[in-house]
Amino acid sequence: MESTEDSSQDIWQDCVKLFLQTEICSDAAVVTNCPPWLLASSPEGNFIQMTQEEVQTLLSKDEREKLFLHGVTLAGIKCLLIRDNLFTEGNNSMDLRTKGQSRGSQAVTVVQMESVYLVVMGKKGTEGGPLNLKAFEIAGYMREAILQHIARC
């Protein structure tokens, strides 16, 4: 019999798969601000290398203004903060852009979903707006899946 913890792991991995199936997403992860930090990620992407310190900085509610000054690092990739409404009720999202690297800059969106956060990186050339909309769409789908899972337990 599958434990609740095992099935929740499956839900997060399914969430990552959903993002990667979209034509605009190149990497995805599900993180939380309490251990184990990285709950699921694409095995081929960079986000699998996200550290606890990076997640902690990204999700810290204190001194958010420092993120605008210093940016954020995710899996060793330096990102500029474009918009931070991660802890704004009703919005709960953040838009970032990777700093110009050899592969060019890419949009990154973080969406809060209860106690977990979905982190997605767009493919090269994908703008932040469409990526953010897709993240909200899939986060809504995952909320429904979680509620259905809880109802069955």
C-alpha positions as CSV (number, residue, x, y, z in Angstrom):
1,M,0.0,0.0,0.0
2,E,1.3,3.5,-0.9
3,S,1.8,5.9,2.0
4,T,0.5,9.4,1.9
5,E,4.1,10.8,1.8
6,D,4.9,8.6,-1.3
7,S,1.7,9.7,-3.1
8,S,2.4,13.4,-2.3
9,Q,5.8,12.9,-3.9
10,D,4.1,11.5,-7.0
11,I,1.8,14.6,-7.1
12,W,4.8,17.0,-7.0
13,Q,6.6,15.0,-9.7
14,D,3.4,15.0,-11.8
15,C,3.3,18.8,-11.4
16,V,6.9,19.0,-12.8
17,K,6.0,16.8,-15.7
18,L,2.9,19.0,-16.5
19,F,5.1,22.0,-16.7
20,L,7.7,20.3,-18.9
21,Q,5.0,19.1,-21.3
22,T,4.2,22.7,-22.1
23,E,5.9,24.3,-25.1
24,I,7.2,27.2,-23.1
25,C,8.9,25.5,-20.1
26,S,12.4,24.2,-20.0
27,D,12.9,23.5,-16.3
28,A,10.6,23.1,-13.2
29,A,10.8,22.3,-9.5
30,V,8.6,22.2,-6.5
31,V,10.1,23.6,-3.3
32,T,9.0,24.2,0.3
33,N,10.3,26.5,3.0
34,C,10.6,23.6,5.5
35,P,12.7,20.5,4.9
36,P,13.1,18.7,2.6
37,W,13.3,21.9,0.6
38,L,13.3,20.4,-3.0
39,L,10.3,18.2,-3.3
40,A,10.5,17.4,-7.0
41,S,12.4,18.6,-10.1
42,S,13.2,17.8,-13.6
43,P,16.1,15.3,-13.6
44,E,17.5,16.9,-16.8
45,G,17.2,20.5,-15.6
46,N,19.3,22.8,-13.5
47,F,16.8,23.2,-10.7
48,I,17.6,19.7,-9.4
49,Q,20.8,21.4,-8.1
50,M,19.0,24.0,-6.0
51,T,20.5,24.3,-2.6
52,Q,18.7,24.8,0.7
53,E,20.3,28.2,1.1
54,E,19.0,29.3,-2.3
55,V,15.5,28.1,-1.4
56,Q,15.6,29.7,2.0
57,T,16.7,33.1,0.4
58,L,14.0,32.9,-2.2
59,L,11.2,32.1,0.3
60,S,12.3,34.2,3.2
61,K,9.6,36.7,4.2
62,D,12.2,39.0,5.9
63,E,14.1,41.7,4.0
64,R,12.5,41.0,0.6
65,E,13.9,44.4,-0.6
66,K,17.4,42.8,-0.6
67,L,16.3,40.6,-3.4
68,F,15.8,43.6,-5.7
69,L,19.3,44.8,-4.9
70,H,21.2,41.5,-4.9
71,G,19.0,39.3,-7.0
72,V,18.5,35.6,-6.4
73,T,20.5,32.6,-7.2
74,L,18.7,29.3,-8.2
75,A,20.8,26.2,-8.9
76,G,23.8,28.5,-9.2
77,I,22.1,30.6,-11.9
78,K,22.0,34.3,-11.0
79,C,18.6,35.9,-11.5
80,L,17.3,39.5,-11.4
81,L,14.1,40.1,-9.6
82,I,11.5,41.7,-11.9
83,R,8.3,41.6,-9.7
84,D,7.8,40.2,-6.2
85,N,4.2,39.5,-5.1
86,L,5.0,36.1,-3.7
87,F,3.5,37.0,-0.3
88,T,0.7,39.2,-1.7
89,E,-2.7,37.6,-1.1
90,G,-4.4,36.8,-4.3
91,N,-1.3,37.1,-6.4
92,N,1.3,34.9,-4.7
93,S,3.8,35.0,-7.6
94,M,7.3,36.3,-8.4
95,D,8.9,37.0,-11.8
96,L,12.7,36.7,-12.3
97,R,15.0,36.7,-15.3
98,T,18.3,34.9,-15.5
99,K,21.2,37.2,-16.0
100,G,22.8,37.2,-19.4
101,Q,24.7,33.9,-19.7
102,S,26.1,32.1,-22.6
103,R,22.6,30.7,-23.3
104,G,20.9,34.1,-23.0
105,S,18.5,35.2,-20.4
106,Q,15.4,33.3,-19.6
107,A,12.2,34.1,-17.7
108,V,11.6,32.4,-14.3
109,T,8.3,32.4,-12.4
110,V,7.6,31.3,-8.8
111,V,4.0,30.6,-7.8
112,Q,2.9,29.8,-4.2
113,M,0.5,27.0,-3.8
114,E,-0.4,26.6,-0.1
115,S,2.8,25.5,1.6
116,V,4.8,24.7,-1.6
117,Y,6.1,26.8,-4.4
118,L,6.4,26.0,-8.1
119,V,9.5,27.3,-9.8
120,V,9.5,27.2,-13.6
121,M,11.9,28.5,-16.2
122,G,10.8,29.4,-19.7
123,K,12.5,28.2,-22.8
124,K,14.7,30.7,-24.5
125,G,12.6,33.5,-26.0
126,T,9.6,32.9,-23.7
127,E,8.4,36.1,-22.1
128,G,7.6,36.3,-18.4
129,G,3.8,37.0,-18.9
130,P,2.9,33.8,-20.7
131,L,5.1,31.8,-18.4
132,N,3.4,33.3,-15.4
133,L,-0.1,32.6,-16.8
134,K,0.9,29.0,-17.5
135,A,2.3,28.6,-14.0
136,F,-1.0,29.9,-12.5
137,E,-3.0,27.5,-14.8
138,I,-1.1,24.5,-13.7
139,A,-1.0,25.5,-10.1
140,G,-4.8,25.7,-10.2
141,Y,-4.9,22.2,-11.7
142,M,-2.6,20.9,-9.0
143,R,-4.6,22.5,-6.2
144,E,-7.6,20.5,-7.4
145,A,-5.6,17.3,-7.7
146,I,-4.4,17.8,-4.1
147,L,-7.9,18.4,-2.8
148,Q,-9.1,15.3,-4.6
149,H,-6.2,13.3,-3.1
150,I,-7.0,14.5,0.4
151,A,-10.6,13.7,0.0
152,R,-9.8,10.1,-0.9
153,C,-7.4,9.6,2.1
